[in-house]
Every structure is written in C-alpha cells, then in structure tokens.
Amino acid sequence: MEIRHLRLIESVAEEGSLTKAVRKMNVSPSALSHQLKEIEQELGVQLFNRVNKKLVITDAGRVMLKSAQKILLELEVAEHELISLRDGEVGELDITTECYTCYHWLPGVMKTFSREFPGINVNIHPDYTADPIPYLLDGKVDGVLTSDVVKNNAIKYRELFRDELVAVVAQGHPWEEKPYVVAEDFADQNVLIYSRPLESVALFRQVLLPANVTPRKITEILLTEAQVEMVKTGAYVKVLAKWAVEPYLKTQPIVTVPVTKNGLHRTWYFAMLKKENTAPYIDKFIKILARQMKSG
C-alpha cells in the first residue's frame, strides 16, 4: 500500500462519493475507482459499501481510515519539519572548543544568535574540550573553536581572529623585570596548563617542544580563577591570552611578560566538516562569534 492509497481512503470517507473525491484528488474517476478496488483486493476486505451512488464506509474502512489519518498527519508534520530545517528555521548546532577560556565568549554569542534564530538550539559540549577534533569527525559536533589546524581533507577552517599569549607571574617574580621570556626560562618553572595533551597547548606546541624544553613541573588546573590564585603565590607561572588575564590585572598582584622576542600569537578558527550544503545559520553563528572574540 502506498501513500496515495491512504489519501484516497481519507478523501472518499470525507466526501462520500468518488465524484467528489475525484475533484479533491485530481485524478480521473476510472483511475480512482480502480485504485479503490485494488486496495480492497490487496487487503481482502471491503472498505466502502456502494449505496445509491454513495460510498458508505464499513467497519474495516474505519480501521483503515484511522490509521491513514494518523500516518498522513505524521507525514505532514515531518514534511514541515524538513522544510524548516532546509530553510534554517529550526535545527541543532553542537559546538565545542579546544580551550576552556573560549567559553568566556559563548554566552554573549548565544544571546545575540538566538534573537535572529530562535528556532536553533545551540548545544555546548565542554566534555569534548580535551580532544575535540575526533568528535567533529564522528559527527557529534558541528563545529570546533580551535587554534590548532589539523591537516584533514574532511575539515575546513574559517578564520575568526588572532590573539597574543603572555606569561603571568606574581609581582616580584624574577621574570617581572624581563622584557620577554624564552623557552629556556621555563626549564626551572612550575607551569600551569588547562589540560593535556601538551601538543594542544600553544606554549608547548609553538615554543617549548621545538626547543626541546621541559618545565620542572606541569600542573593541570581547569579554572582560570584557581590558576591566578596559584600564580599569586609566586610558585607557579601560567601563559594566558591577554584578553583573559586583563580583568585580573586590575585586582590581583600579578603581572604579564611577553613570551619570546616577537611574542606568542595564535589564530583562532571555526573548524567544521566540508559539506556541499551548510545550514545558513552556521555562517551567521561564525560571524557573530568572530565579532565577539575580536571585541573580547
């Protein structure tokens, strides 16, 4: 049985005659009569009784009509949802980031985005932060905020902005008087990071690993506030983005020092899978995100 057969049963039941159903179904009377007989023969039951040129639904017909109406309604709802998805009116946007400090931008981005796309539900996945790219490739997220470009033909990167990372130390720390620090300066330091692997940390990826330098101790702390408290003791150093540390400089006894003579910079990207058709709301989200990140 096909969808057209279900529509036929519904139309005949509503109109009570083939003549009226023909106008509604836009088919010839002979074709409609043939289809009805075809359905009854397939089911082995009579769906309508012929009474004085009228079609009166039988008990078997009522059973089929109930199912037909339910299926046709579900089909109509599904078609509407598909059209809404196609046009970007509703949908899901799942994102994560390689760095916990990136979550600083997301509340403002989501607020601005939801005003224009109220039907799009944005889901944030902090559990994927430590190693986000595999989740992108597996289709568990639609996008990743990252500064680490992984060579993969399935991924495309949209540039967002560029920032600078600086070393954060307590006031009075030996580094305070330095114009900048280099890889070797970290060899006898206790360095704070958010998470491993070290290759995902910009300080290690761009400065320490190429110079074959390993700090005396590496400690993982997820919260920036906790890291600042540990830096204040003078026993730890932390490399943070300038925009992330600026609020603490006003109230805490800490200072910043450039990393390397030319500074330590990174470029942020929105990584997503290469697809022929990308939902229009994703492009809008990226633009809002880029603007928010640039303004801090």
Residue pairs with C-beta under 8 A, 6 or more apart in sequence:
1 39
1 42
1 43
3 71
3 72
3 75
4 35
5 35
5 38
5 39
6 67
6 68
6 71
6 72
7 25
7 68
7 72
8 21
8 25
8 32
8 35
8 36
8 39
9 39
9 47
9 61
9 64
9 65
9 68
10 65
10 68
10 69
10 72
11 21
11 24
11 25
12 18
12 21
12 36
12 48
12 55
12 57
13 48
13 57
13 61
13 65
14 21
14 24
15 21
15 24
16 54
16 55
16 56
17 53
17 54
17 55
18 29
18 32
18 33
18 36
18 55
19 29
21 32
22 28
22 29
22 32
25 32
27 35
36 47
36 48
39 47
40 46
40 47
43 60
43 64
45 58
45 60
46 58
46 60
46 61
47 57
47 58
47 60
47 61
47 64
48 55
48 56
48 57
48 58
48 61
49 55
49 56
49 57
49 58
57 65
81 90
84 90
84 119
85 91
85 279
88 117
88 120
88 279
88 280
88 281
89 119
90 119
90 120
91 119
91 120
91 121
91 279
91 281
92 120
92 121
92 123
92 142
93 120
93 121
93 122
93 123
93 142
93 143
93 279
93 281
93 282
93 285
94 123
94 125
94 140
94 141
94 142
94 143
95 122
95 123
95 124
95 125
95 141
95 142
95 143
95 144
95 145
96 124
96 125
96 126
96 127
96 128
96 129
96 132
96 135
96 141
96 144
96 145
97 103
97 129
97 132
97 144
97 145
97 146
98 129
98 132
98 144
98 145
98 146
98 147
98 148
98 200
99 129
99 145
99 147
99 194
100 126
100 129
100 194
100 195
100 222
100 223
100 224
101 194
101 224
101 240
101 241
101 244
102 145
103 124
103 126
104 244
105 289
105 292
105 293
106 124
108 292
109 285
109 288
109 289
109 292
110 122
112 288
112 292
113 120
113 122
113 281
113 284
113 285
113 288
114 120
114 122
116 284
117 281
117 284
120 281
122 285
125 135
125 140
125 141
128 135
128 140
128 141
129 195
130 195
130 196
130 200
131 197
131 200
132 141
132 144
132 146
133 144
133 146
133 150
133 152
133 155
133 271
135 141
135 144
136 142
136 143
136 144
136 155
136 271
136 272
136 273
137 152
137 154
137 155
137 273
139 273
142 272
142 273
142 282
143 270
143 271
143 272
143 282
143 285
143 286
144 270
144 271
144 272
145 160
145 268
145 269
145 270
145 271
145 289
146 268
146 269
146 271
147 202
147 266
147 267
147 268
147 269
148 200
148 205
149 157
149 269
150 271
153 274
154 273
154 274
155 271
155 272
155 273
155 274
156 271
156 272
156 273
156 274
157 269
157 270
157 271
158 269
158 270
158 271
158 272
158 286
159 267
159 268
159 269
160 267
160 268
160 269
160 270
160 286
160 289
160 290
160 293
160 294
161 267
161 268
161 290
161 293
161 294
162 265
162 266
162 267
162 268
163 241
163 242
163 243
163 265
163 266
163 268
164 241
164 242
164 258
164 263
164 264
164 265
165 202
165 203
165 239
165 240
165 241
165 242
165 259
165 264
165 265
165 266
166 239
166 240
166 241
166 242
166 245
166 256
166 257
166 258
166 259
166 264
167 175
167 181
167 237
167 238
167 239
167 256
167 257
167 258
167 259
168 228
168 231
168 237
168 238
168 239
168 240
168 245
168 248
168 254
168 255
168 256
169 175
169 176
169 231
169 234
169 237
169 254
169 255
169 256
169 257
170 231
170 232
170 233
170 234
170 253
170 254
170 255
171 253
171 254
171 255
172 234
173 234
173 237
173 255
175 181
175 185
175 237
175 257
176 255
176 257
178 185
178 257
179 258
180 257
180 258
180 259
180 260
180 261
180 263
181 257
181 258
181 259
181 260
182 207
182 211
182 259
182 260
182 261
183 207
183 208
183 210
183 211
183 213
183 260
184 211
184 213
186 203
186 207
186 208
186 213
186 215
186 237
187 213
187 214
187 215
187 216
188 215
188 216
189 215
189 216
189 217
189 236
189 237
190 215
190 216
190 217
190 218
190 219
190 235
190 236
190 237
191 203
191 215
191 217
191 218
191 219
191 236
191 237
191 238
191 239
192 219
192 220
192 221
192 227
192 230
192 231
192 236
192 237
192 238
193 201
193 203
193 204
193 218
193 219
193 220
193 221
194 201
194 220
194 221
194 222
195 220
195 222
196 220
198 204
198 205
198 208
198 209
198 218
199 205
199 209
202 239
202 264
202 266
203 239
203 259
203 264
206 264
206 266
207 213
207 259
207 260
207 264
208 214
208 215
219 230
219 236
221 227
221 230
224 240
224 244
227 236
227 238
227 240
228 238
228 245
228 248
228 252
228 254
230 236
230 238
231 237
231 238
231 254
232 252
232 253
232 254
239 259
239 264
242 256
243 296
245 254
245 256
246 296
248 254
249 255
249 256
258 264
268 293
270 286
270 289
270 290
272 278
272 282
